[in-house]
Amino acid sequence: MELISPSDKFESAFSDFYDDFQVNDHENAEFYIAGKQDFAAYVQSLLDEANGVNLREGYVPCNHYWLVNDNKSILGAIRVRHNIDNEFLALEAGHIGYDVAPSFRQQGNGRTMLKLALPKAKALGIHSALITANEDNLASRRVIESNGGRFDKIVHGKVFPYPIARYWVDCI
């Protein structure tokens, strides 16, 4: 398995990734709908975001990666934000956010994806990354803890109005 930057070469794999969310985790499918509607524009927007180009208000530069297996299926997506220099990121979202495709959950893919992303965060100058999870998302919390996550505290978000567990993870 490896983390790759978004690429036009993965249109079919991304379509399968999106469809998996649409069928099995409809609530989170909306985050990927743009890739289904216009894949080339979606990939370009992710690459632009990594370079700090055309950022939406409140957004910071962010590298996007896809976890792919030997069959070139996309198993998950992970985002590494270059900084957390706004209230939302500093409190609720953190440096790194990720999603594992529903059909590939409970197989260690989240743990692997985060492990592979930590050196990428370090390369951006992040020594300790803030990573958050819904308080009741025990699977995500185990992913963070298995990568050395040190529990910080539970906060109540302003954008996400539910309890959020905050962790700090050393970038290695």
C-alpha positions in Angstrom: 0.0 0.0 0.0 1.1 3.5 -0.6 -0.1 7.1 -0.4 -0.4 8.9 -3.7 -1.3 12.4 -4.6 -4.5 12.8 -6.5 -4.1 12.0 -10.2 -6.3 11.8 -13.3 -5.1 8.2 -13.6 -7.4 7.1 -10.8 -10.7 8.3 -12.1 -12.2 4.8 -12.2 -10.9 3.9 -8.7 -12.2 7.2 -7.4 -15.6 6.5 -8.8 -15.6 3.2 -7.0 -14.4 4.9 -3.8 -17.3 7.5 -4.1 -19.9 4.8 -4.9 -18.8 2.9 -1.8 -19.5 5.9 0.4 -22.8 6.6 -1.5 -24.1 3.2 -0.8 -22.6 2.4 2.7 -21.9 5.8 4.3 -24.2 8.3 2.6 -23.6 11.0 5.2 -19.9 11.3 4.2 -20.4 10.8 0.5 -21.1 14.5 0.1 -17.4 15.3 0.8 -16.4 13.5 -2.4 -19.3 14.4 -4.8 -17.3 17.0 -6.7 -15.0 14.2 -7.8 -17.9 12.2 -9.2 -19.3 15.3 -11.0 -16.1 16.5 -12.7 -13.1 14.4 -11.8 -10.5 16.5 -13.6 -11.6 19.7 -12.0 -11.8 18.0 -8.6 -8.2 16.7 -8.9 -7.0 20.1 -10.0 -8.7 21.7 -7.0 -7.0 19.3 -4.6 -3.6 20.0 -6.2 -4.3 23.7 -6.1 -5.2 23.5 -2.4 -1.8 21.8 -1.7 -0.1 24.8 -3.4 -2.3 27.4 -1.6 -4.0 28.4 -4.9 -7.7 29.5 -5.0 -8.3 28.7 -1.4 -11.8 29.1 -0.1 -12.2 31.5 2.8 -11.1 29.9 6.1 -9.1 27.2 4.3 -5.3 26.7 4.6 -3.0 24.9 2.2 -3.6 21.2 2.5 -2.0 18.2 0.8 -4.5 15.4 -0.1 -3.5 11.8 -0.5 -5.2 8.6 -1.4 -4.3 5.2 0.1 -4.1 2.7 -2.7 -3.5 -1.0 -2.7 -1.7 -3.2 -5.2 -4.9 -3.4 -7.3 -4.9 0.4 -7.5 -8.1 0.7 -5.5 -8.5 3.7 -3.4 -9.0 2.5 0.2 -9.0 5.9 1.9 -8.3 9.6 1.7 -6.2 11.7 4.1 -5.6 15.4 4.3 -2.5 17.0 5.8 -3.1 20.7 6.5 0.0 22.8 6.5 -1.1 24.7 9.6 -4.0 25.1 12.0 -3.9 28.9 12.0 -7.6 29.5 12.5 -10.1 28.8 15.3 -11.9 25.9 13.6 -8.7 24.0 12.7 -7.0 24.7 16.1 -10.0 23.5 18.1 -12.0 21.0 16.0 -10.3 19.7 12.9 -6.6 19.7 13.4 -3.7 19.1 11.1 -4.8 15.7 9.7 -8.2 14.3 8.7 -9.0 11.1 7.0 -11.7 8.8 5.8 -11.5 5.1 5.1 -13.9 3.7 2.4 -16.7 1.8 4.1 -15.8 -1.5 2.4 -12.2 -1.3 3.7 -12.9 -0.4 7.3 -11.9 -2.7 10.2 -8.9 -3.9 8.3 -6.1 -1.7 9.6 -6.2 0.7 6.6 -6.8 3.8 8.8 -3.8 2.9 11.0 -1.6 2.4 7.9 -2.8 5.5 6.2 -2.1 7.7 9.2 1.3 6.1 9.7 2.2 6.9 6.1 1.0 10.5 6.4 3.0 11.4 9.5 6.3 11.7 7.6 4.6 13.9 5.0 3.4 16.2 7.9 7.0 16.3 9.2 8.2 17.3 5.8 5.9 20.3 6.0 7.6 21.3 9.3 4.9 19.9 11.6 6.6 18.3 14.5 3.4 17.4 16.5 0.1 17.1 14.7 -3.3 17.7 16.2 -5.7 15.0 15.1 -9.3 14.9 16.2 -12.1 12.3 16.2 -15.7 12.4 17.3 -15.7 11.3 21.0 -17.9 8.3 20.2 -15.8 7.2 17.1 -13.8 4.6 18.9 -12.4 3.1 15.7 -10.9 6.4 14.7 -9.6 7.0 18.2 -7.9 3.6 18.1 -6.2 4.6 14.8 -4.8 7.7 16.4 -3.7 6.0 19.6 -2.0 3.2 17.6 0.1 5.9 15.9 1.3 7.3 19.2 -1.6 9.7 19.8 -1.5 11.4 23.2 -5.0 12.3 24.4 -5.4 16.0 25.1 -9.0 16.7 26.0 -12.6 16.6 24.9 -14.0 19.8 23.4 -17.4 20.9 22.2 -17.1 22.2 18.7 -18.7 25.3 17.3 -18.9 24.1 13.7 -19.3 20.4 14.7 -21.6 20.7 17.7 -20.7 17.4 19.4 -17.9 16.2 21.7 -14.6 15.9 19.9 -11.6 14.1 21.2 -8.3 15.8 20.6 -4.9 14.1 20.3 -1.3 15.1 19.6 0.8 12.8 17.5 4.6 13.2 17.0 5.4 13.4 13.3 8.1 10.9 12.5 
